[in-house]
């Protein structure tokens, strides 16, 4: 959910940056074009005033009378400059504002030709407008004159920088305001989705059985379908287990009758030979073990049920410890239990009983006198491997070469010890169905150490 919100905000931010970037570029181009037109209009107005005020002098130079033009043309370094040049001569008139400044007004022009360009004056950018004029004096002589007016671009560049600074500032503020507004709107709009996420997490953790009501119309169908799925899954698993239980009863009863019949001392003339009886009895035991293994494997929940309340591990261990101490009462046995407070298993109670029962029974069967069970919770691990269960004993242990083999169905390390060799295989299958792990190592007690990771809280 947080990822979705971040993606939406990032998408909106990228869109705003692109939109505002294009808008700023367009506004900047428009402002520069407007400034350039304004500058050209200023230079044209100064050009008209210069042409209108220009008169021939006795020296042969054309110039305007003193004081007839704008005062800035009479002030050195004012940023406004003017020049008049006559064709065929190097003599020219320059405004007093050009004093001490080297300004390149460009070449001479023919009558009727206009030119607008940019130049420099003492490392200062200027705009230059020039126009060629055919000028008639009082003697009716025609002289070709080039009038030039230049203006410094420093004020315009300063104004452009100020405009850009304000433009970026306003758009940055507007972007932050829009992001804050969109963030608040997204938080409000996505509130039902966050609630749905939390309730699904609570169902996975076993804190609630179904999702709540009161969702918006767009999420009502999703919540309703999830609730129907949860309820249907529980009913399906329950019906499946009931069917398997009935099947187990139906299969075990005929096998028991067959075993009883074979072991009966009363036989008629068609007695079964002793060798055949032994063979059939062995096969019946094998069929019984296979049925028990496969039915119990199929009856496993296949993982924690969604919406199922977590189980208190201490209560299950207490029942198992009491039962095992009674079963192995003739053995000087000590079962040590260390359980972290509040350790819980997220799954079916029967599965937990099956796993712990087989491991503890196996440890009690092979130990000399000590069995140790340790249960802890690894809060940093994923939910499916958070519960850590360690079963150890002080028996002969399991060699490294046999550790993988003992998890196979029907494998027994010692044929003299009662059993069918399917207990550890069932434990391995159940742990695998829950997405957990099972490892076998050597215990510091001297025997085997079985370490499990299961869903827990």
Secondary structure, DSSP 8 states (H G I E B T S, - for coil): -HHHHHHHHHHHHHHHHHHHHHHHHHHHHHHHHHHHHHHHHHHHHHHHHHHHHEEE-TTS-EEE-TTSS-GGGGSTTSSEEEEEEETT-S-EEE-GGGTT--B-------TT-EEEEEEEBSS-EEEEEEEEEEEE-TTS-EEEEEEEEEEESHHHHHHHHHHHHHHHHHHHHHHHHHHHHHHHHHHHHTHHHHHHHHHHHHHHHTS-SS--S---HHHHHHHHHHHHHHHHHHHHHHHHHHHHHHHHHHHHHHHHHHHHHHH-S---TT---HHHHHHHHHHHHHHHHHHHHHHHHHHS-SS--TT---EEHHHHHHHHHHHHHHHTTTS--EEEEEE-TT-EE-S-HHHHHHHHHHHHHHHHHH-SSEEEEEEEE-TTS-GGG-EEEEEEESSS---TTTTTGGGSTT--S-TTS-S-S-HHHHHHHHHHHTT-EEEEEE-TTSSEEEEEEE-B-
